[in-house]
Amino acid sequence: FRKNTKKKNCVTMSYQVRPKQGGNQQQGGYQPQQQQQGGYQVRQKQAPSYQVKPKPPQQNQYDVDSDDLEILLDEIDREAEQAPKDDMIVGDALSQVRDEMNAKFTNIAQTMESQLARLKQQIAKQKQVNTQLKQKISLSDKQRDEFKQEAQKQTNDLSQLNGLYTNDAPQDQYQNLVNGIVQRHQQFQQALQQQSYPQNVGAMNKAWQDEIYKIIKAIQGSANASEQAAIVDELQNRTRELDAIKQIMNGDQPQSAMEDLADQCEERHAAQQGDPMSTYKAPGKIEDKDALKDNEDWENLLRDFVKNPPKGGADGMDTRNDLYLQELGDRIHDLAEVKNIMDKKKDENVPQDEVKEQARNLLLNVQKRHNDIESQVNDTVNQNNDDDKQRFTDYRQNDTEWRREIGTLVDQVADHEPEPEEGWWLDKDDKRRALYDKVLTEQQEVDILMKDAVYLNRELPDEKSQYTELYIPIDPINKHRMIGTCYDAAEVADFLAIVNPEMIDTRAIHRPADPEDPYPLTDKQVWENSCLLLSSCKAMALRLPSYQPHSWCSPKQHGALLVAVLHALAKERLKNYVNIEKHPEIIRLLTSQELNDDPEKVRNNLTADEVLKRWMNLTLGRNMNTDIGNYAVDLYNTVRAIDPG
């Protein structure tokens, strides 16, 4: 008020301010008098009150004593300083909360900016790769055109040979043809060098020249002109088929046109071998074995193209890159969803069942999204290109690792398994204990491991080994216990010895030095145990994602490899119970075709799973090839059908 009064005129009306003469006083203040015409009484909490009288309208000047006004303003300042500071304290607390929230949002924004920056860098790198690939494709198109022209000229060479042979040309005309081919090949090689073709085509040119020379010798020594005409006709048809394949790759013709090409090729080859039922009219019959073998290879190649149509151009690569970028964006959303789950986990007002349900839905949505995107990416892959197929395999592996990462986070947040007991001997090593929890697994793999834990509790009895009671039973059954029990590979190796005792020597398995006071095995001992286990699995011809011990010891690969090992051993264990040698009555489950087939082949192809399925279907009065929807329910009904009591 004082500042405004001194610096600028903020008064829109003129007042007379005078101390009240007489009257009641409150806390040393003054009671303002009533204004004669619509005046106001102004009061301020814990501050002196004043009598404010409007100056008569005819007066246009201030009638205030400056000394009295200064005294009043000083009293107002003192009262304001003595006023309670509660409002300011609340304001400071709100400011502190605001600053904390601003810091959190700033951190989130910085994280998102860094992720977007990395994403932009990846996009820039990918665009650079696309540019380089387009340049290579441009050069490749020019090189392809050169080869195409050479192929057409080679076809023309054969046509000239056919004309020379038909007209019984003299020897010098054959020599002129050979000389023209040599000169053309020199120009062809120079053109490819100018287009930066990395390979030397000299050997290919020399091979064609030798082939022409052989044909000339064969013509001069043989009177069979019809076979040569058939060979020339075959090469001309192949040239047209190559043009059609190019159109299919560019999208000018549908993929179904490839099957028509293969059918036409089959008809043509049948006519060239003298088949009277063929609709193609061949100029002659081919009897040369090498030519017939070459025709067969060409036809098989077209049939392969029917199964896996060739793809080309940059459109497929652009589509694939768009799908990759879409997946990166979805992964950022996945992280935001995990953060939301973590926030709800800390909120006592949110039911934990709701948190777990949200976590499971996240995993299911990620799995569904990966299936859809991988299917679309696979449509852009050239199945005839090994590098392209390997890139797709790497992409699927990356998706799997992401699901395991998300699954591990959700498992820690949503499931929140209780901390393992301090007394469990496999947790005595803190580093090893932390490693168990770092093993990445998908939710589906965790569910399988829980069932495997029950299976191992049943299949590994305490009397099997003096060390088995240290590991078995697995109780409580959770991810930490299951991973910890199987990580050192000792008990899994014992299980393999039960399945096939001849494949492993259990004396070579590392065990705790003191069964009375056990301690986890060292990293070296775990490595050697895993070597023994995986090499034995390989000797049993079990199909595993890896046979390397470093995969077993890697937190990223251990979960999937453990699931695969236990699954393969369980199938082998089932074979020990269900096989024709122990149960000859299984022969009743064979089909008529299998009964007439090779017994050894039937024995190898008839898996234990197939035997169980046929037996259950037969017992329940169904077709033996009916798929089993729920093994537990169908097995219960099967047992009831055998023994109703």
C-alpha positions as CSV (number, residue, x, y, z in Angstrom):
1,F,0.0,0.0,0.0
2,R,2.8,2.3,1.0
3,K,4.8,1.5,-2.1
4,N,1.9,2.1,-4.4
5,T,1.0,5.3,-2.6
6,K,4.5,6.7,-3.1
7,K,5.2,5.6,-6.7
8,K,1.9,6.2,-8.4
9,N,-1.5,7.6,-7.8
10,C,-3.8,4.6,-7.3
11,V,-6.7,6.6,-5.7
12,T,-9.7,7.1,-7.8
13,M,-11.6,9.1,-5.2
14,S,-10.5,11.7,-2.6
15,Y,-10.8,10.8,1.1
16,Q,-10.1,12.4,4.4
17,V,-8.4,10.1,6.8
18,R,-8.6,11.3,10.4
19,P,-8.2,9.5,13.7
20,K,-11.6,8.9,15.3
21,Q,-12.4,11.4,18.0
22,G,-13.8,9.4,20.9
23,G,-15.9,6.3,20.5
24,N,-14.9,2.6,21.3
25,Q,-11.5,1.4,20.3
26,Q,-10.5,-2.2,19.6
27,Q,-6.9,-3.3,20.1
28,G,-5.7,0.3,19.7
29,G,-7.5,0.8,16.4
30,Y,-10.2,3.2,15.3
31,Q,-13.9,2.7,14.5
32,P,-14.6,4.3,11.1
33,Q,-17.6,6.7,10.9
34,Q,-20.6,6.1,8.7
35,Q,-20.4,7.7,5.3
36,Q,-23.1,10.3,4.8
37,Q,-24.0,8.9,1.4
38,G,-23.6,5.1,0.9
39,G,-20.3,5.0,2.9
40,Y,-18.6,1.7,3.8
41,Q,-17.2,0.3,7.0
42,V,-13.8,-1.3,6.2
43,R,-12.3,-3.8,8.7
44,Q,-9.0,-5.8,8.5
45,K,-8.2,-8.8,10.7
46,Q,-5.7,-8.1,13.4
47,A,-4.9,-4.6,11.9
48,P,-6.0,-1.1,13.1
49,S,-9.2,0.1,11.8
50,Y,-9.6,3.6,10.4
51,Q,-12.4,5.9,9.7
52,V,-12.6,6.8,6.1
53,K,-14.8,9.7,5.1
54,P,-15.4,10.6,1.5
55,K,-14.3,14.0,0.7
56,P,-17.1,16.2,-0.4
57,P,-17.5,16.0,-4.2
58,Q,-16.7,19.7,-4.7
59,Q,-13.2,19.2,-3.2
60,N,-10.4,18.0,-5.5
61,Q,-7.5,17.7,-3.0
62,Y,-6.2,15.4,-0.2
63,D,-6.8,16.5,3.3
64,V,-4.5,14.0,5.1
65,D,-1.7,14.7,7.6
66,S,1.4,13.0,6.2
67,D,2.9,12.3,9.7
68,D,-0.3,10.6,10.9
69,L,-0.5,8.6,7.7
70,E,3.1,7.4,8.1
71,I,2.4,6.3,11.7
72,L,-0.7,4.4,10.6
73,L,1.2,2.6,7.8
74,D,4.0,1.6,10.3
75,E,1.3,0.1,12.6
76,I,-0.1,-1.9,9.7
77,D,3.4,-3.3,8.9
78,R,3.9,-4.3,12.5
79,E,0.6,-6.1,12.7
80,A,1.2,-7.9,9.4
81,E,4.6,-9.1,10.7
82,Q,2.9,-10.5,13.8
83,A,0.2,-12.2,11.9
84,P,0.2,-16.1,11.9
85,K,2.4,-17.8,9.2
86,D,0.1,-20.9,8.8
87,D,-0.8,-20.0,5.3
88,M,2.8,-19.6,4.3
89,I,3.7,-22.9,5.8
90,V,1.0,-24.6,3.8
91,G,2.2,-22.8,0.7
92,D,5.7,-24.0,1.3
93,A,4.5,-27.6,1.5
94,L,2.5,-27.3,-1.7
95,S,5.6,-25.8,-3.4
96,Q,7.7,-28.7,-2.3
97,V,5.1,-31.2,-3.6
98,R,5.0,-29.2,-6.9
99,D,8.8,-29.2,-7.2
100,E,8.9,-33.0,-6.6
101,M,6.2,-33.6,-9.2
102,N,8.0,-31.3,-11.6
103,A,11.3,-33.2,-11.0
104,K,9.6,-36.6,-11.7
105,F,7.9,-35.4,-14.9
106,T,11.1,-33.8,-16.0
107,N,12.9,-37.1,-15.5
108,I,10.2,-39.0,-17.5
109,A,10.4,-36.4,-20.2
110,Q,14.2,-36.6,-20.4
111,T,14.0,-40.4,-20.6
112,M,11.4,-40.3,-23.4
113,E,13.5,-37.7,-25.2
114,S,16.6,-39.9,-25.0
115,Q,14.6,-42.9,-26.3
116,L,13.2,-40.8,-29.1
117,A,16.7,-39.6,-29.9
118,R,18.0,-43.2,-30.1
119,L,15.0,-44.1,-32.2
120,K,15.7,-41.3,-34.6
121,Q,19.4,-42.4,-34.8
122,Q,18.3,-45.9,-35.7
123,I,15.9,-44.6,-38.3
124,A,18.6,-42.5,-39.8
125,K,21.0,-45.5,-39.9
126,Q,18.3,-47.6,-41.4
127,K,17.6,-44.9,-44.1
128,Q,21.3,-44.9,-44.8
129,V,21.3,-48.7,-45.2
130,N,18.2,-48.4,-47.4
131,T,20.0,-45.8,-49.6
132,Q,23.0,-48.1,-50.0
133,L,20.8,-51.0,-50.8
134,K,19.0,-49.1,-53.4
135,Q,22.3,-48.1,-55.0
136,K,23.3,-51.8,-54.9
137,I,20.0,-52.7,-56.4
138,S,20.5,-50.2,-59.2
139,L,23.9,-51.6,-60.0
140,S,22.4,-55.1,-59.7
141,D,19.7,-54.2,-62.2
142,K,22.3,-53.1,-64.7
143,Q,24.4,-56.2,-64.1
144,R,21.3,-58.4,-64.5
145,D,20.4,-56.7,-67.8
146,E,24.0,-57.6,-69.0
147,F,23.5,-61.2,-68.0
148,K,20.1,-61.3,-69.5
149,Q,21.5,-60.0,-72.8
150,E,24.2,-62.5,-72.6
151,A,21.7,-65.3,-72.1
152,Q,19.7,-64.1,-75.1
153,K,22.8,-64.0,-77.2
154,Q,23.7,-67.6,-76.0
155,T,20.3,-68.6,-77.1
156,N,21.0,-67.0,-80.5
157,D,24.3,-68.9,-80.6
158,L,22.4,-72.1,-80.4
159,S,19.9,-71.0,-83.0
160,Q,22.8,-70.2,-85.4
161,L,24.3,-73.6,-84.6
162,N,21.0,-75.2,-85.5
163,G,20.8,-73.2,-88.8
164,L,24.4,-74.2,-89.7
165,Y,23.7,-77.8,-88.9
166,T,20.4,-77.8,-90.9
167,N,22.0,-76.1,-93.9
168,D,25.1,-78.3,-93.7
169,A,27.4,-75.3,-93.5
170,P,31.1,-75.5,-94.1
171,Q,33.7,-75.6,-91.3
172,D,34.8,-72.0,-91.6
173,Q,31.3,-70.7,-90.7
174,Y,31.5,-72.7,-87.5
175,Q,34.8,-71.1,-86.8
176,N,33.4,-67.6,-87.5
177,L,30.7,-68.3,-84.9
178,V,33.2,-69.3,-82.3
179,N,35.4,-66.2,-83.0
180,G,32.3,-63.9,-82.7
181,I,31.5,-65.5,-79.3
182,V,35.0,-64.9,-78.0
183,Q,34.9,-61.2,-79.1
184,R,31.5,-60.8,-77.5
185,H,32.6,-62.3,-74.2
186,Q,35.5,-59.8,-74.0
187,Q,33.1,-56.9,-74.4
188,F,30.7,-58.5,-71.9
189,Q,33.5,-58.8,-69.3
190,Q,34.5,-55.1,-69.8
191,A,30.9,-54.0,-69.3
192,L,30.6,-55.8,-66.0
193,Q,33.9,-54.4,-64.8
194,Q,32.6,-50.8,-65.5
195,Q,29.5,-51.7,-63.4
196,S,31.7,-52.8,-60.4
197,Y,30.7,-56.5,-60.7
198,P,32.9,-58.2,-58.0
199,Q,33.3,-61.6,-59.6
200,N,35.3,-62.7,-62.6
201,V,33.1,-64.1,-65.4
202,G,36.0,-65.3,-67.4
203,A,35.5,-68.9,-66.2
204,M,31.8,-68.8,-67.1
205,N,32.6,-67.4,-70.6
206,K,35.2,-70.1,-71.1
207,A,32.7,-72.8,-70.1
208,W,30.2,-71.5,-72.7
209,Q,32.9,-71.4,-75.4
210,D,33.9,-75.0,-74.5
211,E,30.2,-76.0,-74.6
212,I,29.8,-74.4,-78.1
213,Y,32.9,-76.2,-79.2
214,K,31.6,-79.5,-77.9
215,I,28.3,-78.9,-79.7
216,I,30.1,-78.2,-83.0
217,K,32.1,-81.4,-82.6
218,A,28.9,-83.3,-81.8
219,I,27.1,-81.8,-84.9
220,Q,30.0,-82.7,-87.1
221,G,30.0,-86.2,-85.8
222,S,26.3,-86.8,-85.5
223,A,23.3,-86.6,-87.8
224,N,20.7,-86.1,-85.0
225,A,19.5,-82.5,-85.7
226,S,16.1,-83.0,-83.9
227,E,17.7,-83.3,-80.5
228,Q,19.7,-80.2,-80.9
229,A,16.5,-78.3,-82.0
230,A,14.8,-79.6,-78.8
231,I,17.7,-78.3,-76.7
232,V,17.5,-74.9,-78.4
233,D,13.8,-74.8,-77.9
234,E,14.3,-75.6,-74.2
235,L,16.7,-72.7,-73.7
236,Q,14.3,-70.3,-75.5
237,N,11.5,-71.3,-73.2
238,R,13.7,-70.9,-70.1
239,T,14.4,-67.3,-71.2
240,R,10.7,-66.6,-71.4
241,E,10.2,-68.2,-68.0
242,L,12.9,-66.0,-66.5
243,D,11.1,-62.9,-67.9
244,A,7.8,-64.1,-66.3
245,I,9.6,-64.7,-63.0
246,K,10.9,-61.1,-63.1
247,Q,7.4,-59.8,-63.7
248,I,6.1,-61.9,-60.7
249,M,8.9,-60.4,-58.5
250,N,7.9,-56.9,-59.5
251,G,4.3,-57.5,-58.9
252,D,3.2,-57.3,-62.5
253,Q,1.8,-60.8,-62.4
254,P,0.1,-62.7,-59.5
255,Q,2.0,-65.3,-57.5
256,S,-0.3,-68.0,-58.9
257,A,1.4,-67.5,-62.3
258,M,4.4,-69.3,-60.9
259,E,2.4,-72.5,-60.7
260,D,1.3,-72.2,-64.3
261,L,5.0,-71.8,-65.3
262,A,5.9,-75.0,-63.5
263,D,3.0,-76.9,-65.1
264,Q,4.0,-75.7,-68.6
265,C,7.6,-76.7,-67.9
266,E,6.5,-80.2,-66.9
267,E,4.4,-80.6,-70.0
268,R,7.3,-79.4,-72.2
269,H,9.8,-81.8,-70.6
270,A,7.4,-84.7,-71.0
271,A,7.1,-83.9,-74.7
272,Q,10.9,-83.7,-75.1
273,Q,11.1,-87.2,-73.7
274,G,8.7,-88.5,-76.2
275,D,5.4,-88.6,-74.2
276,P,2.6,-88.8,-76.8
277,M,0.0,-87.6,-74.2
278,S,1.8,-84.2,-73.7
279,T,0.0,-81.2,-75.1
280,Y,3.3,-79.5,-76.0
281,K,4.8,-80.0,-79.5
282,A,8.5,-80.4,-79.1
283,P,10.8,-80.1,-82.2
284,G,12.6,-83.2,-81.2
285,K,13.3,-85.8,-78.5
286,I,16.1,-85.3,-76.0
287,E,18.0,-88.4,-75.1
288,D,21.2,-87.0,-73.6
289,K,21.4,-87.9,-69.9
290,D,23.0,-84.6,-68.9
291,A,20.4,-82.6,-70.7
292,L,17.6,-84.6,-69.1
293,K,19.2,-84.1,-65.7
294,D,19.4,-80.4,-66.3
295,N,15.7,-80.3,-67.3
296,E,14.8,-82.1,-64.1
297,D,16.8,-79.6,-62.0
298,W,15.1,-76.6,-63.7
299,E,11.6,-78.1,-63.1
300,N,12.4,-78.7,-59.5
301,L,13.6,-75.1,-59.2
302,L,10.3,-73.8,-60.5
303,R,8.4,-76.1,-58.1
304,D,10.4,-74.6,-55.2
305,F,9.3,-71.2,-56.4
306,V,5.7,-72.3,-56.3
307,K,6.1,-73.2,-52.6
308,N,8.1,-70.1,-51.8
309,P,7.4,-67.4,-54.4
310,P,10.4,-65.1,-55.0
311,K,10.2,-61.5,-53.7
312,G,12.1,-58.5,-54.9
313,G,12.3,-54.7,-54.9
314,A,12.6,-52.2,-52.0
315,D,8.9,-52.2,-51.2
316,G,9.1,-55.2,-49.0
317,M,12.1,-53.8,-47.1
318,D,10.2,-50.5,-46.5
319,T,7.2,-52.4,-45.2
320,R,9.5,-54.4,-42.9
321,N,11.2,-51.2,-41.5
322,D,7.7,-49.7,-40.8
323,L,6.8,-52.8,-38.8
324,Y,10.1,-52.6,-36.9
325,L,9.4,-48.9,-36.0
326,Q,5.8,-49.9,-35.0
327,E,7.3,-52.5,-32.6
328,L,9.7,-50.0,-31.1
329,G,6.8,-47.6,-30.4
330,D,4.7,-50.4,-28.8
331,R,7.7,-51.4,-26.6
332,I,7.7,-47.8,-25.2
333,H,4.0,-48.3,-24.4
334,D,4.8,-51.6,-22.7
335,L,7.3,-49.8,-20.4
336,A,4.6,-47.2,-19.6
337,E,2.2,-50.0,-18.8
338,V,4.7,-51.7,-16.5
339,K,5.2,-48.4,-14.7
340,N,1.4,-48.1,-14.3
341,I,1.4,-51.6,-12.8
342,M,4.2,-50.7,-10.4
343,D,2.3,-47.6,-9.3
344,K,-0.9,-49.6,-8.6
345,K,1.1,-52.1,-6.7
346,K,2.2,-49.4,-4.3
347,D,-1.3,-48.1,-4.0
348,E,-3.1,-49.7,-1.0
349,N,-6.5,-48.7,-2.4
350,V,-6.1,-50.8,-5.6
351,P,-6.9,-54.6,-5.1
352,Q,-3.9,-56.8,-5.8
353,D,-6.1,-59.1,-7.9
354,E,-6.7,-56.2,-10.3
355,V,-2.9,-55.6,-10.5
356,K,-2.2,-59.3,-11.3
357,E,-4.9,-59.3,-13.9
358,Q,-3.5,-56.2,-15.6
359,A,-0.1,-57.7,-15.6
360,R,-1.2,-61.0,-17.2
361,N,-3.2,-59.0,-19.8
362,L,-0.1,-57.1,-20.7
363,L,1.9,-60.3,-21.3
364,L,-1.0,-61.7,-23.4
365,N,-1.2,-58.5,-25.5
366,V,2.5,-58.5,-26.1
367,Q,2.4,-62.1,-27.2
368,K,-0.5,-61.5,-29.6
369,R,1.2,-58.3,-31.0
370,H,4.4,-60.2,-31.7
371,N,2.5,-63.0,-33.5
372,D,0.8,-60.5,-35.7
373,I,3.9,-58.4,-36.5
374,E,6.1,-61.5,-37.1
375,S,3.5,-62.8,-39.5
376,Q,3.5,-59.6,-41.5
377,V,7.3,-59.4,-41.4
378,N,7.5,-63.0,-42.7
379,D,5.5,-62.0,-45.7
380,T,8.3,-59.6,-46.7
381,V,11.0,-62.3,-46.3
382,N,12.5,-63.9,-49.4
383,Q,12.5,-67.6,-48.5
384,N,15.1,-68.3,-51.2
385,N,17.5,-65.9,-49.5
386,D,19.4,-67.3,-46.5
387,D,20.5,-63.9,-45.3
388,D,16.9,-62.7,-45.3
389,K,15.7,-65.7,-43.4
390,Q,18.5,-65.3,-40.8
391,R,17.5,-61.7,-40.3
392,F,13.9,-62.8,-39.6
393,T,15.1,-65.5,-37.2
394,D,17.1,-62.9,-35.3
395,Y,14.0,-60.6,-35.2
396,R,11.9,-63.4,-33.7
397,Q,14.6,-64.1,-31.1
398,N,14.7,-60.4,-30.2
399,D,10.9,-60.5,-29.6
400,T,11.3,-63.6,-27.4
401,E,13.9,-61.9,-25.3
402,W,11.7,-58.8,-24.9
403,R,8.8,-61.0,-23.7
404,R,11.1,-62.5,-21.2
405,E,12.3,-59.1,-20.0
406,I,8.7,-57.9,-19.6
407,G,7.7,-61.2,-18.0
408,T,10.4,-60.9,-15.4
409,L,9.4,-57.4,-14.5
410,V,5.8,-58.3,-14.3
411,D,6.7,-61.4,-12.3
412,Q,8.6,-59.3,-9.8
413,V,5.8,-56.6,-9.6
414,A,2.6,-58.6,-9.9
415,D,3.3,-62.0,-8.5
416,H,5.8,-60.7,-5.8
417,E,6.8,-64.2,-4.6
418,P,7.9,-64.2,-1.0
419,E,11.6,-64.0,-0.3
420,P,13.2,-67.5,-0.1
421,E,13.9,-68.8,3.3
422,E,17.3,-67.8,4.8
423,G,17.9,-71.5,5.7
424,W,17.9,-72.9,2.2
425,W,21.4,-74.0,1.5
426,L,21.3,-73.0,-2.2
427,D,20.8,-69.4,-1.1
428,K,23.9,-69.2,1.0
429,D,25.8,-67.7,-1.9
430,D,24.3,-64.2,-2.3
431,K,25.7,-63.8,-5.8
432,R,24.1,-67.1,-6.9
433,R,20.9,-66.3,-5.1
434,A,20.6,-63.0,-7.1
435,L,21.4,-64.9,-10.3
436,Y,18.3,-67.2,-9.8
437,D,16.1,-64.1,-9.8
438,K,17.8,-62.6,-12.9
439,V,16.9,-65.6,-15.1
440,L,14.6,-64.3,-17.8
441,T,11.4,-66.3,-18.5
442,E,8.1,-65.8,-20.3
443,Q,4.9,-66.4,-18.4
444,Q,4.3,-69.5,-20.4
445,E,7.8,-70.9,-19.4
446,V,7.1,-70.1,-15.8
447,D,3.9,-72.1,-15.9
448,I,5.7,-75.0,-17.5
449,L,8.5,-74.9,-14.9
450,M,5.9,-75.1,-12.1
451,K,4.5,-78.3,-13.6
452,D,8.0,-79.6,-14.1
453,A,8.7,-79.1,-10.4
454,V,5.8,-81.4,-9.5
455,Y,7.0,-83.9,-12.1
456,L,10.6,-83.9,-10.6
457,N,9.2,-84.3,-7.1
458,R,7.6,-87.5,-8.3
459,E,10.3,-88.9,-10.5
460,L,13.3,-88.2,-8.3
461,P,12.8,-90.3,-5.1
462,D,14.9,-89.5,-2.0
463,E,16.6,-93.0,-2.0
464,K,17.9,-92.4,-5.5
465,S,21.0,-90.6,-4.3
466,Q,22.3,-89.4,-0.9
467,Y,22.3,-85.9,-2.3
468,T,18.8,-85.9,-3.8
469,E,17.2,-85.1,-0.5
470,L,19.2,-81.8,-0.6
471,Y,17.2,-80.7,-3.7
472,I,14.0,-82.7,-3.6
473,P,11.2,-82.1,-2.9
474,I,11.0,-78.6,-4.4
475,D,8.9,-76.9,-1.7
476,P,7.5,-74.3,-2.0
477,I,7.0,-74.5,-5.7
478,N,7.9,-71.2,-7.2
479,K,10.2,-69.8,-9.9
480,H,13.1,-69.1,-7.5
481,R,13.1,-72.6,-6.0
482,M,12.8,-74.3,-9.3
483,I,15.6,-72.3,-11.0
484,G,17.8,-72.7,-7.9
485,T,17.3,-76.5,-7.8
486,C,18.1,-77.1,-11.4
487,Y,20.8,-74.4,-12.0
488,D,23.8,-76.5,-11.0
489,A,22.6,-79.3,-13.3
490,A,23.2,-82.0,-10.7
491,E,19.6,-83.1,-10.3
492,V,18.8,-82.7,-14.0
493,A,21.7,-85.0,-14.7
494,D,20.3,-87.5,-12.1
495,F,17.0,-87.4,-13.9
496,L,18.8,-88.1,-17.2
497,A,20.4,-91.1,-15.6
498,I,17.0,-92.4,-14.7
499,V,15.8,-91.9,-18.3
500,N,18.9,-93.5,-19.9
501,P,21.5,-94.9,-17.5
502,E,23.9,-95.7,-20.3
503,M,24.3,-92.1,-21.4
504,I,25.8,-90.6,-18.3
505,D,28.2,-91.6,-15.5
506,T,26.8,-90.1,-12.3
507,R,30.2,-90.4,-10.6
508,A,31.4,-87.5,-12.8
509,I,28.7,-85.1,-11.5
510,H,29.9,-82.5,-9.0
511,R,28.1,-82.6,-5.7
512,P,28.3,-80.5,-2.5
513,A,31.5,-81.4,-0.6
514,D,29.7,-81.9,2.8
515,P,26.1,-83.2,2.6
516,E,25.7,-82.4,6.3
517,D,26.6,-78.7,5.7
518,P,26.1,-78.2,2.0
519,Y,27.1,-75.1,0.1
520,P,26.3,-74.1,-3.6
521,L,28.7,-75.4,-6.2
522,T,31.3,-73.1,-7.7
523,D,30.8,-71.5,-11.2
524,K,33.4,-73.9,-12.5
525,Q,31.6,-76.9,-11.2
526,V,28.3,-75.7,-12.6
527,W,30.0,-75.2,-16.0
528,E,31.3,-78.8,-16.0
529,N,28.0,-80.2,-14.8
530,S,26.2,-78.4,-17.6
531,C,28.8,-79.7,-20.1
532,L,28.2,-83.3,-19.0
533,L,24.4,-82.8,-19.1
534,L,24.2,-81.2,-22.5
535,S,26.7,-83.5,-24.2
536,S,24.7,-86.5,-22.9
537,C,21.5,-84.9,-24.3
538,K,23.2,-84.4,-27.7
539,A,24.3,-88.1,-27.6
540,M,20.7,-89.1,-27.1
541,A,19.7,-87.0,-30.2
542,L,17.5,-84.7,-28.1
543,R,16.6,-81.5,-30.0
544,L,17.6,-78.5,-27.9
545,P,18.0,-74.8,-28.8
546,S,21.7,-75.0,-27.7
547,Y,24.2,-77.5,-26.5
548,Q,26.7,-75.0,-25.2
549,P,27.4,-74.6,-21.5
550,H,27.5,-70.8,-21.7
551,S,23.8,-70.9,-22.8
552,W,23.0,-72.9,-19.7
553,C,24.8,-70.3,-17.4
554,S,23.4,-67.3,-19.2
555,P,20.5,-65.6,-17.4
556,K,18.9,-64.7,-20.8
557,Q,19.0,-68.3,-22.2
558,H,18.9,-70.5,-19.1
559,G,15.1,-70.5,-18.7
560,A,14.3,-71.5,-22.3
561,L,17.1,-74.1,-22.3
562,L,16.0,-75.7,-19.0
563,V,12.4,-76.0,-20.2
564,A,13.6,-77.7,-23.5
565,V,15.9,-80.1,-21.6
566,L,13.2,-81.2,-19.1
567,H,10.6,-81.5,-21.9
568,A,12.9,-83.7,-24.0
569,L,13.8,-85.9,-21.0
570,A,10.1,-86.3,-20.0
571,K,9.3,-87.5,-23.5
572,E,12.1,-90.0,-23.4
573,R,10.9,-91.1,-19.9
574,L,7.4,-91.7,-21.4
575,K,8.9,-93.9,-24.1
576,N,10.3,-96.1,-21.3
577,Y,6.8,-96.8,-20.1
578,V,5.0,-96.8,-23.5
579,N,6.7,-98.8,-26.3
580,I,6.0,-101.9,-28.4
581,E,8.8,-103.9,-26.8
582,K,7.3,-103.7,-23.3
583,H,3.7,-103.6,-24.5
584,P,3.2,-105.7,-27.6
585,E,-0.5,-105.1,-27.4
586,I,0.1,-101.6,-28.8
587,I,0.0,-103.3,-32.2
588,R,-3.7,-103.2,-32.0
589,L,-3.5,-99.4,-32.2
590,L,-1.7,-99.5,-35.6
591,T,-3.5,-98.6,-38.8
592,S,-3.8,-101.0,-41.8
593,Q,-1.1,-99.0,-43.6
594,E,1.3,-99.2,-40.7
595,L,0.7,-102.9,-40.4
596,N,1.9,-103.3,-44.0
597,D,4.8,-100.9,-43.6
598,D,8.3,-101.6,-42.4
599,P,8.1,-102.6,-38.7
600,E,11.3,-100.7,-37.8
601,K,10.0,-97.5,-39.4
602,V,6.7,-97.8,-37.6
603,R,8.5,-98.4,-34.3
604,N,10.6,-95.2,-34.7
605,N,7.7,-93.0,-36.0
606,L,5.1,-94.1,-33.4
607,T,5.7,-91.7,-30.5
608,A,4.5,-92.3,-27.0
609,D,2.2,-89.3,-27.3
610,E,0.6,-90.8,-30.3
611,V,0.2,-94.1,-28.6
612,L,-1.5,-92.5,-25.6
613,K,-3.8,-90.5,-27.8
614,R,-4.9,-93.6,-29.8
615,W,-5.4,-95.6,-26.6
616,M,-7.6,-93.0,-25.0
617,N,-9.6,-92.4,-28.1
618,L,-10.1,-96.2,-28.6
619,T,-11.2,-96.7,-25.0
620,L,-13.6,-93.8,-25.2
621,G,-15.1,-95.1,-28.4
622,R,-13.8,-92.3,-30.6
623,N,-11.8,-92.2,-33.8
624,M,-8.2,-92.9,-33.0
625,N,-7.0,-89.8,-34.8
626,T,-9.2,-87.4,-32.7
627,D,-7.2,-84.7,-31.1
628,I,-7.1,-84.6,-27.3
629,G,-8.5,-81.3,-26.0
630,N,-7.8,-81.7,-22.3
631,Y,-5.6,-84.6,-21.3
632,A,-6.6,-84.4,-17.6
633,V,-10.3,-84.7,-18.4
634,D,-9.9,-87.3,-21.1
635,L,-7.5,-89.4,-19.0
636,Y,-10.0,-89.3,-16.1
637,N,-12.8,-90.5,-18.4
638,T,-10.6,-93.2,-19.8
639,V,-9.8,-94.6,-16.4
640,R,-13.4,-94.5,-15.4
641,A,-14.3,-96.4,-18.6
642,I,-11.8,-99.1,-17.7
643,D,-12.7,-99.3,-14.0
644,P,-16.0,-97.7,-13.2
645,G,-15.6,-98.5,-9.5
